[in-house]
């Protein structure tokens, strides 16, 4: 049995063993093999953004026509919407794993209490769950990129470059989702997460350029995480690379680091009392 003092000391020292992180991921892989229900959830997570792309990007896009962005770039509406749906897919896949599933294991089935009876440390549990969330999100984004290339909405080269960017998006949202989940009191609190997620989905430059909003709203949108994810991936898939993309990357890296730090500390505080 790992003592509270040993776990806290290991976390403060920042020691994370890759093999132990891999053990957490392997445990989730084993759960994935346990039955078809999990696979159905995975499939639903892929089809949702694809349906949005087909209905809004293609259907509404036929009425909207081309869009002119702030930098003067002209895109078809489907080309504009597709990378936003890719970012949403990465976000949704990561959040689904690090909110609902994480909370269930954390609060009800006490999976992490059992893990701490092994040499695993809270920081390694958090890192393993975050890595698994990124893997789940990558299943969505990889398949979605294939759809984008097949529809001519990006090239294969830009798609290959965008794929690692979706990992960063998944890691950033997964880390924050996991941190928030450690503070959730019950299932009712997930309504707040869902509302926040849906608000970002609608107002992060997903369906219309951010400059179309009033200046005050544009500033508000610019501080939200999905906006930076959308701008980063849209810049890559359309080939509009620029220095501003470094700011989006920095935002997501800080978001990931803070989320992982808070989640690890909370696991240490709650599970090692």
N, C-alpha and C positions, 0 to 999 in steps of 0.2 A: 504494500500500500504506500502510495506517495504521500508524504506528509505535506501539510500546508506550507511549512517553512521551506521545504525543498522546492516545491512548485513555484512559490513566489520568488525564491532566489534564482531559479532557472530562468524565469521570465525576465527578471531585472538584468540578468547577464546577457540576455538577447540570444541565447543559444537555441537554435532550431535545427534539428537533425533531419536532413532530407528523407532518410529511410522511414522515419516515424511519420512525417507528413504524408509520404506515400502509403503508409499503412491506413491512414484515415481515408485517403482516396480509394484504396482497395476495398475498404469496408462499404463504401457507397456503391462501388461497382458490384459487389456481392448483392446488395439490396436491389440493384437494377435488374439482376438476373432472377430475382425471386418470383416474378410474375409479370403478366402482360399489362397490368394497370399502369405501371410507371411508364411503359412505352407509349401508351395512349396519351398520357400527359405530355410527353416529349413531342409527339406528333402534333398535338393541338397548339403547342407553343410555336411550332414552325409555320403552321398554316394561317394563323391569325395575321401576321404581317403580310403574308403573300396575298391574302384576300383583300386587305386594305390597299395594297399596291394595285391589284387588278380592278377593284371597284372605284377607288379614288384616283390613283395615279393614271390608269388607263381610261376608265369611264368618264370621270370628271375632267381629266386632262384633255379629252377630245373637245370639250367646251372652252377650256381655259386657253389652250394653245401654248405658245412659248412664254417663258419668263425671263426678264432681264434682271440680273443680280446687281448688287451695289458696285462690284468691280467691272461691270459692263459685260460679263459673260452671259450668253444667251443659251438657255437650256429648255428642252421640252419638259412639260410638266411631269411626265413619268420619270424622266432622268433626274429631276429635282426631288421628287418624293422618294424614289427608291433608296438612296443612301440614308435618308431619315428613317425609313422602315428597317433598314439594316441595323442602325444604331438602337432603335427601339427593340429589335429582336435580341441584341446583345444584352441590353438592360433587363428586359423581361425574363430572359433565361437565367441570368444571375440572381435577380431579386426573388424569383420563384423558389430557388434553391436555398437562399440565405435568409428568407423571411418565414414562409409557411413551414417548410421542411425543417429548417434550423430550429424554429421555435418549438415544433412538435418534439424533436429529439432533446431539446434543451429543457423543456418544461414538463413534459408528460412521460415520455418513455425513459428519461434519465440516461440517454445514451452516453452523454459526456461524463456523467458520474462514473459509469463503468469504465470508460476510457482512462480516467485518472487513476484507476486501480492498477494501471500498467505504467510503464516508464514514460508514457506520453505526458507532455506538458500542455497547459492551456494555450500557449502561443502556437504550438505545433498543431493542436486541434483546430484553432482558428485558421491557420495557414492551409491545412488540409481541406477544410470545408470551403475555403475561398478558391483553392485550386480546382476542386470538384465543380464549383459553380461556374468557373471559367470554362471548364471542359464542356459542361452542359450547354452553356451559351454558344460555344464554338460549333456545336452540332447544328444549332439553328443558323448561325451566321454563315457557316461554310455552305450549307445547302442553299441559303438565300442568295449568296454570291453566284452560285451556279445558275440560279434562275435569272439573276440580273445579266450575266454574260449571255445566256441563251436568248434573252429578250433584246439584246443589243443596247442595254442601258449603261454598260461600262465594258472596258476591254479586259481580256484575261490578265494582262500585265498589271493593270491598276487593281484588279480584284485580288491578285496575290499580295500586293502591297497593302491593301485595305484589311486583309484578314488579320495580321498582327495588331492592327489598330483596334479591331473589335475585341481582341483579348484584353487590351488595356481598358476599354469601356466596361467589359464584363467584370474585370478585377476591381475597378473603381466602385461600381454600383454594388457588387457583391460584398465588398468590405463594409460599405456604409449600411447596407441592408442587414448584415450580420450584427453590426454594432447596435443598430436601432432595435433589432429583435431581442437583445438582451435586456432592454428596458420595457418591453411590452408586458402588460399585465394579464391580458386575456385575448381571446379571438376577436372581440369587438374592436380592439385597437387597430386591427388590420384594415378596417374601413378608412382610417386616416391615411394609411400607407397607400391604399388603392386610390383614394381621392388625389393625393399628391402625385402619384405616378400618372394618373389620367390627365391631370392638369398640365404636367410637363409634356405629355404626349401631344396635347393639342396646341400648346403655345411655345414650342421650342424651335420654330422654324421648320417644322415638319411638313406642313401643308401650304405655307405661304412664306415669302421672305420676311425676315424680322423687321426690315426697314419699312414695311407696310403698316406697322403698328404705330401708335402715338409714341413720342420720344420717351415718356416716363415708363411705358410698358416695355419698350425696347430695352431700356436699361435694366429693368427687372428681369427680363428674359435672359439677358447676358450674364447674369450671375447664377443661373440655374445649371445643374450639371448636364442635363440632356442636351442643352443648346451646344455646349462645347463638344459633346460626343457627335452630334449631328454635323457640326461645322467641320470637325476633323475628318470624318468619314466622307462627307460630301466633297471636301477639297481633294481627297485622294482619288475617289472613284471618278471624278470629273477631270482630273489632271490639273486642277487649279492649286498647285502647291505654292505656299508663301510662308514668310516668317511668322505670321499670325498663328500658324498651326503649332508652333512651339509653345505658345501660350495655352492652347487647348490641351496639349500633352502634359504641360506642367500642372494645369488645373486637375486633370484626372489622376496624375501621379500623387499629388498632395492628398486628394480625396481618398485614394486607395490606402496611403500610408496612415492617415488619421483614422480611417475606419478600422483597419486591421489592429492598430494600437488600442483603440477604445474597446473593440471586441475582445482582445486578448486580456486586457485589464479587467473587464467585466466578468469574463469567465473565471479568472483567478479569484476575484472578489466573491462571486456568488457560489462557485462550486467548492472553494477551498476554505470556507468558513469553519 
